[in-house]
Amino acid sequence: MTDRATLALSSVMLVAAALWVIAYLLTSDGDGVVVLALLAPAVLGAAGVAGRWGRRHTVWLPAVVPAAAALVVLLATGGLDSATGAFIAIGVLLWTPWLAGRWLRARAALGQAGWQAAARWEDQAREAEDDARRRERDRLAARMHDLVGHDLARAALTLGGLELDTALPAPAQRAVARARQQVSTAAEHLAEAVTAIDATPTATPTGAELDDLVTDLRADGSDVALVPADPSPLLDGTDPAIAALLVRVVREGLTNAVKHGGDGPIEVSFARWPAQIVVVVRSHGANQHPAPGSGHGLAALRRDVDEIGGALEHGRSHDDYLLAVRLPVHHPAPAGPTQVDHAHRLALGDVRRSRTTAVRGTAAVIAVSILLVVAYRAADVATSVLPTDTFTALALGDTRTAVADALPLRTRTDATGIPAPAGSWCEHYSSSPDLLSADLYRLCWVDGHLTSKDLLRRPAADPGTIGT
């Protein structure tokens, strides 16, 4: 929290404490417990909020304010007992919630640190899993390299025998067929090896790599067109992983076109939009009976394309064979929250619900308590009102039994602080049904006879005086 917010919280706490002290000065000698009770929650709440969200250096407030309050009360009233009471009361009202707020602050910091540690552990586990996957792919790539080398060696031997047989009889034609199948198998293994290596490129591939793929096929006699002729501008601004996957798509498409296509031309075309890039490899006049293959290359390519939110389609279109791939320009963010994030949200939801329940329950208890106090006060006043005419008609010497029917059902329960005359006992009655009126009628009896009747006027700052 900023220093400005801390200052605001401290100011609110000081104002609440000052109001309580002022109320204490005004009501310390009278019946003012209700006012102090109403201000106490404000002091408690302000101190708790300041302790929970304020800076640590605000600890001087609950330490200094009680002493200052006691000094103010001492100077204003001159009573040491009143100053001591103010010191104890304001100290409890400030220190207790402030310490509770500091505890809640430390508890929240500990919980946040735990969630952060869990998130770090989850990231480390994910990185370890990725490292293990890369090592396994490297191992598979090395194994595939050995297989490719073996298959290519066999193809070289077969093609070598074909070169020595200039007459090309039937056995030589069968050897050519076997050579084509072996070369196709080697190409499949090569595609699997390239797919197995999932290293993230350090630099964005350029159009030169695509041009090299096309140039190599042209050198072998294939008719390959690149549209546009220089696709480098289309790769600008793309993530390195996306550009590398794009090169893989073109390589896989050209490999399939050579293996499964006929003698028709091959066209590689690109299209770029702000958020995506599309590449289409079209084999014109595709072979109706293509060479057999495992299909692992396209399957692995589809998995990688789907993983980043792209789309891959391939198949025949009349006499042509198409491989079309749509890729996002930027690598998408991980979909969905992590397990730690999900657990954190669930925990926060439980905390919010429990806090709401606590606040509502506390508010309900306070509201019910206030209603009960008001209801009791109203019932106490309403059932103890002594009409003025009845009070005036009472004469000294009347017996309690003779006037019992004229008196209210019950007497007032609150004390006045005025001692009864010696040897008598007194009853107090409300002088008015007004809830805000504190004036009372007092009837004093000795041996069942009325010996005195008084009107007790009770202003806010005076426990009571006898009036007429």
C-alpha positions in Angstrom: 0.0 0.0 0.0 1.2 3.5 -0.8 2.3 6.1 1.8 -0.7 8.2 0.8 -3.2 5.4 1.6 -1.4 4.6 4.8 -1.7 8.2 5.8 -5.4 8.2 5.1 -5.9 5.0 7.2 -4.0 6.5 10.0 -6.0 9.7 9.9 -9.3 7.8 10.0 -8.0 5.9 13.1 -7.0 9.1 14.8 -10.3 10.8 14.1 -12.3 7.8 15.4 -10.2 7.7 18.6 -10.6 11.5 19.0 -14.4 11.3 18.7 -14.4 8.5 21.3 -12.4 10.6 23.7 -14.7 13.6 23.2 -17.7 11.4 23.9 -16.0 10.0 26.9 -15.4 13.5 28.3 -19.0 14.5 27.7 -20.5 11.4 29.2 -18.0 10.1 31.8 -20.1 11.5 34.6 -23.5 10.6 33.2 -25.5 7.9 31.5 -23.6 8.0 28.2 -22.7 4.3 27.7 -24.8 4.1 24.5 -22.8 6.8 22.8 -19.5 5.3 23.7 -20.7 1.8 22.6 -21.7 3.2 19.3 -18.3 4.9 18.7 -16.3 1.9 19.9 -16.9 -0.2 16.7 -15.6 2.7 14.6 -12.4 2.8 16.6 -12.1 -1.0 16.4 -12.7 -1.1 12.7 -10.3 1.8 11.9 -7.5 0.2 14.0 -8.0 -3.2 12.4 -7.9 -1.8 8.9 -4.9 0.3 9.6 -3.1 -2.8 11.1 -4.0 -5.0 8.1 -3.2 -2.6 5.2 -1.1 0.1 6.7 2.7 0.3 6.8 4.7 -1.2 9.7 5.8 2.2 10.9 2.3 3.1 11.9 2.8 1.1 15.1 3.4 4.3 17.0 -0.3 5.2 16.6 -1.8 2.6 18.9 1.2 3.1 21.3 1.0 6.9 21.6 -2.7 7.7 21.2 -3.9 6.0 24.4 -1.3 8.0 26.4 -2.4 11.2 24.7 -6.0 10.4 25.3 -5.3 9.9 29.0 -3.4 13.2 29.2 -6.3 15.0 27.5 -8.8 13.5 29.9 -6.6 14.3 32.9 -6.2 18.0 31.9 -9.9 18.3 31.1 -11.4 16.7 34.2 -8.6 16.6 36.7 -9.6 13.1 37.6 -6.9 10.4 37.7 -9.4 7.6 37.7 -11.1 9.0 34.5 -7.7 9.4 32.8 -6.8 5.8 33.7 -10.1 4.5 32.4 -9.6 6.4 29.1 -6.1 5.0 28.8 -7.2 1.4 29.3 -10.3 1.7 27.1 -8.7 3.5 24.1 -5.6 1.2 24.4 -7.8 -1.9 24.2 -9.9 -0.4 21.3 -6.7 0.4 19.3 -4.2 -2.3 20.2 -6.4 -5.4 19.9 -7.7 -4.9 16.4 -4.4 -3.4 15.2 -2.5 -6.6 16.3 -5.3 -8.7 14.8 -4.8 -6.8 11.5 -1.0 -7.3 11.6 -1.6 -11.0 12.1 -4.0 -11.1 9.2 -1.4 -9.2 7.1 1.3 -11.8 8.0 -1.0 -14.6 7.3 -2.0 -13.3 3.9 1.7 -12.8 3.0 2.5 -16.3 4.0 -0.3 -17.7 1.9 0.8 -15.6 -1.1 4.3 -16.9 -0.7 3.0 -20.4 -0.7 1.1 -19.9 -3.9 4.1 -18.3 -5.5 6.3 -21.3 -4.5 3.7 -23.7 -5.8 3.6 -21.9 -9.1 7.4 -22.0 -9.3 7.4 -25.7 -8.6 4.8 -26.3 -11.3 6.9 -24.3 -13.8 10.0 -26.3 -12.8 8.1 -29.6 -13.2 6.9 -28.4 -16.7 10.4 -27.6 -17.7 11.7 -30.9 -16.4 9.0 -32.7 -18.4 9.9 -30.7 -21.5 13.6 -31.5 -21.0 12.8 -35.2 -20.7 10.7 -35.1 -23.8 13.5 -33.4 -25.8 16.0 -36.0 -24.6 13.7 -38.8 -25.7 13.2 -37.2 -29.0 16.9 -36.8 -29.5 17.4 -40.5 -28.8 14.6 -41.4 -31.3 16.2 -39.0 -33.8 19.6 -40.7 -33.5 18.0 -44.1 -33.9 16.1 -42.9 -37.0 19.3 -41.5 -38.4 20.9 -45.0 -38.2 17.9 -46.5 -40.0 17.9 -43.9 -42.7 21.6 -44.5 -43.2 21.0 -48.2 -43.6 18.1 -47.7 -46.1 20.0 -45.2 -48.1 23.0 -47.5 -48.3 20.7 -50.3 -49.6 19.3 -47.9 -52.2 22.8 -46.9 -53.3 23.8 -50.5 -53.9 20.6 -51.2 -55.9 21.1 -48.0 -58.0 24.7 -48.9 -58.5 23.8 -52.3 -60.0 21.3 -50.5 -62.2 24.0 -48.2 -63.5 26.1 -51.3 -64.6 23.2 -52.8 -66.4 23.0 -50.7 -69.6 20.5 -52.9 -71.4 17.8 -52.5 -68.7 16.3 -55.9 -69.0 13.3 -57.0 -66.9 15.5 -57.7 -63.8 16.8 -54.1 -64.0 13.3 -52.7 -64.1 12.5 -54.6 -61.0 15.6 -53.2 -59.4 14.5 -49.7 -60.3 11.1 -50.4 -58.6 12.8 -51.7 -55.5 15.1 -48.7 -55.4 12.2 -46.3 -55.6 10.5 -48.0 -52.7 13.7 -48.0 -50.6 14.3 -44.4 -51.3 10.7 -43.6 -50.3 11.1 -45.6 -47.1 14.3 -43.7 -46.3 12.5 -40.4 -46.9 9.8 -41.5 -44.4 12.4 -42.2 -41.8 14.1 -38.9 -42.4 10.8 -37.1 -41.9 10.3 -39.0 -38.6 13.8 -38.0 -37.4 13.1 -34.3 -38.2 9.8 -34.5 -36.4 11.4 -36.1 -33.3 13.7 -33.1 -32.8 11.6 -30.4 -31.3 14.3 -27.8 -30.6 13.1 -24.2 -30.6 15.0 -22.3 -33.2 17.1 -19.4 -32.1 16.5 -17.3 -35.2 13.5 -17.0 -37.6 14.0 -19.1 -40.8 14.1 -16.9 -43.9 12.8 -17.3 -47.4 16.3 -18.6 -48.4 15.6 -21.9 -46.7 12.4 -22.3 -48.7 14.2 -21.3 -51.8 16.9 -24.0 -51.1 14.2 -26.7 -50.9 12.8 -25.7 -54.2 16.2 -25.3 -55.8 17.2 -28.9 -54.8 14.1 -30.3 -56.4 14.6 -28.4 -59.6 18.2 -29.7 -59.7 16.7 -33.2 -59.7 14.5 -32.4 -62.7 11.2 -31.4 -61.0 9.2 -28.5 -62.1 8.6 -26.5 -59.0 7.1 -23.0 -58.8 7.3 -20.7 -55.7 4.6 -18.1 -55.3 5.6 -15.5 -54.6 9.1 -16.0 -55.8 10.6 -14.4 -52.7 8.5 -15.4 -49.6 10.9 -13.7 -47.2 8.6 -10.7 -46.5 5.8 -13.1 -45.5 7.9 -14.5 -42.7 8.7 -11.1 -41.2 7.3 -10.7 -37.7 6.4 -14.4 -37.2 7.6 -16.3 -34.2 10.7 -18.5 -34.8 8.8 -21.6 -33.9 6.0 -20.8 -36.4 8.5 -20.0 -39.2 10.3 -23.3 -38.5 7.0 -25.2 -38.6 6.2 -23.5 -41.9 9.5 -24.7 -43.4 8.6 -28.3 -42.2 5.2 -28.0 -43.9 6.9 -27.1 -47.2 9.5 -29.9 -46.8 6.8 -32.5 -46.1 4.6 -31.2 -48.9 7.5 -31.4 -51.5 8.5 -34.8 -50.2 5.0 -36.2 -50.7 4.7 -34.5 -54.1 7.9 -36.2 -55.3 6.9 -39.6 -53.8 3.3 -39.7 -54.7 2.9 -37.2 -57.5 3.3 -37.8 -61.2 5.4 -35.9 -63.7 3.3 -32.7 -63.4 4.5 -29.4 -62.0 4.5 -28.6 -58.3 3.3 -25.2 -57.0 4.1 -23.8 -53.5 2.0 -20.7 -52.7 1.9 -18.5 -49.7 -0.7 -16.0 -48.3 -0.3 -13.7 -45.3 -2.9 -11.9 -43.1 -2.3 -9.9 -40.0 -2.9 -12.9 -37.7 -2.3 -15.9 -39.8 -0.3 -17.3 -42.7 -1.4 -20.0 -45.2 0.8 -22.3 -47.4 -0.5 -24.6 -50.1 1.6 -27.3 -51.8 -0.2 -28.5 -55.0 0.9 -31.4 -57.2 -0.6 -31.1 -60.6 -1.5 -34.4 -62.3 -0.9 -36.5 -59.2 -0.2 -40.2 -59.6 -3.2 -42.4 -59.3 -1.1 -45.2 -57.7 1.3 -43.5 -55.4 4.2 -45.2 -53.8 3.4 -46.7 -50.4 4.3 -44.8 -47.2 3.8 -45.0 -43.5 1.9 -41.8 -43.2 3.8 -40.9 -40.0 5.1 -37.6 -41.5 1.7 -36.1 -42.1 0.3 -37.4 -38.8 3.2 -35.9 -36.8 2.8 -32.6 -38.7 -0.9 -32.5 -38.0 -0.3 -32.9 -34.2 2.2 -30.0 -34.2 -0.1 -27.8 -36.3 -3.1 -28.5 -34.0 -1.0 -27.9 -30.9 -0.5 -24.2 -31.8 -4.1 -23.7 -33.0 -3.5 -24.2 -36.8 -5.3 -26.3 -39.3 -4.0 -28.9 -41.8 -5.9 -30.4 -44.8 -4.7 -32.7 -47.5 -6.2 -34.8 -50.3 -7.1 -34.9 -53.9 -8.8 -32.1 -55.9 -9.7 -33.6 -59.3 -6.3 -34.5 -60.8 -4.3 -32.6 -58.2 -3.1 -33.4 -54.8 -3.1 -30.6 -52.2 -1.5 -30.0 -48.8 -2.9 -26.8 -47.2 -1.9 -25.6 -43.8 -3.0 -22.5 -41.9 -0.8 -21.2 -39.0 -1.1 -18.3 -36.6 1.6 -15.6 -37.0 2.3 -15.6 -33.3 2.5 -18.5 -30.9 -0.7 -18.6 -28.9 -0.7 -18.3 -25.1 -1.2 -21.5 -23.1 -4.8 -22.4 -23.1 -6.5 -22.4 -19.8 -5.1 -21.8 -16.3 -2.4 -24.0 -14.6 -3.3 -26.3 -11.8 -1.9 -23.9 -9.3 -3.9 -21.0 -10.7 -7.1 -23.1 -10.7 -6.5 -24.2 -7.0 -5.7 -20.5 -6.1 -9.0 -19.3 -7.6 -10.9 -22.0 -5.7 -9.2 -21.0 -2.5 -9.9 -17.3 -3.0 -13.5 -18.2 -3.8 -13.8 -20.0 -0.5 -12.2 -17.1 1.4 -14.6 -14.6 -0.2 -17.6 -16.7 0.6 -16.5 -17.2 4.2 -15.7 -13.5 4.5 -19.1 -12.6 3.2 -20.8 -15.0 5.6 -18.8 -13.5 8.5 -19.7 -9.9 7.6 -23.3 -10.7 7.0 -23.5 -12.7 10.2 -21.8 -10.0 12.2 -24.1 -7.3 10.7 -27.1 -9.5 11.5 -26.0 -10.0 15.1 -25.4 -6.2 15.6 -28.7 -5.3 13.9 -30.6 -7.8 16.1 -28.9 -6.6 19.2 -29.7 -3.0 18.4 -33.3 -3.9 17.7 -33.6 -5.9 21.0 -32.1 -3.0 22.9 -34.5 -0.5 21.3 -37.4 -2.9 21.9 -36.5 -3.4 25.5 -36.1 0.3 26.0 -39.5 1.0 24.4 -41.1 -1.7 26.5 -39.4 -0.5 29.7 -40.6 3.0 29.1 -44.1 2.1 27.9 -44.9 -0.1 30.8 -43.6 2.2 33.5 -45.2 5.6 32.5 -46.8 7.3 35.5 -49.3 9.9 34.2 -48.7 13.4 35.5 -52.3 13.6 36.8 -51.8 10.5 38.9 -48.5 11.7 40.2 -50.1 15.0 41.2 -53.0 13.3 42.9 -50.8 11.2 45.1 -50.6 12.5 48.7 -48.0 12.0 51.3 -49.3 9.3 53.7 -51.1 7.3 51.1 -50.6 3.6 51.6 -49.0 1.5 48.8 -51.9 -1.0 48.7 -54.4 1.8 48.3 -52.8 3.4 45.3 -51.4 0.2 43.7 -54.2 0.1 41.1 -53.3 3.6 39.9 -49.6 2.9 39.5 -48.0 1.5 36.3 -47.5 -2.3 35.8 -43.7 -2.0 36.5 -41.0 0.3 37.6 -38.1 1.6 35.5 -35.0 -0.6 35.6 -32.2 2.1 35.1 -30.7 3.6 38.3 -30.4 7.3 38.9 -27.4 7.4 41.3 -29.4 9.5 43.8 -29.5 7.8 47.2 -32.9 7.1 48.8 -33.9 9.0 52.0 -32.8 7.2 55.2 -35.1 4.3 56.2 -37.2 4.4 53.0 -37.2 2.5 49.7 -38.0 4.1 46.4 -39.7 3.3 43.1 -38.9 5.1 39.8 -41.4 5.6 36.9 -41.2 7.1 33.5 -42.5 10.7 33.4 -43.2 10.5 29.7 -43.6 7.8 26.9 -40.9 9.6 25.0 -37.9 7.2 24.5 -35.5 10.1 24.5 -36.7 11.6 27.8 -34.6 10.6 30.9 -36.8 12.3 33.5 -38.2 10.0 36.2 -40.9 10.2 38.9 -39.6 8.8 42.2 -42.0 7.5 45.0 -40.4 6.7 48.3 -42.2 4.5 51.0 -41.7 3.8 54.7 -43.7 1.0 56.2 -46.0 1.0 53.2 -46.8 4.8 53.4 -45.8 7.4 50.9 -43.2 9.7 52.5 -41.9 11.6 49.4 -42.5 12.1 45.7 -40.0 13.8 43.4 -39.4 14.6 39.8 -35.8 13.6 38.8 -34.6 15.7 36.0 -31.6 13.9 34.2 -29.8 15.9 31.6 -27.1 14.1 29.6 -24.1 15.3 31.7 -25.8 14.9 35.1 -26.8 11.7 36.9 -29.9 13.3 38.2 -31.3 16.2 40.3 -34.4 16.4 42.3 -36.9 18.9 40.8 -40.4 19.9 41.4 
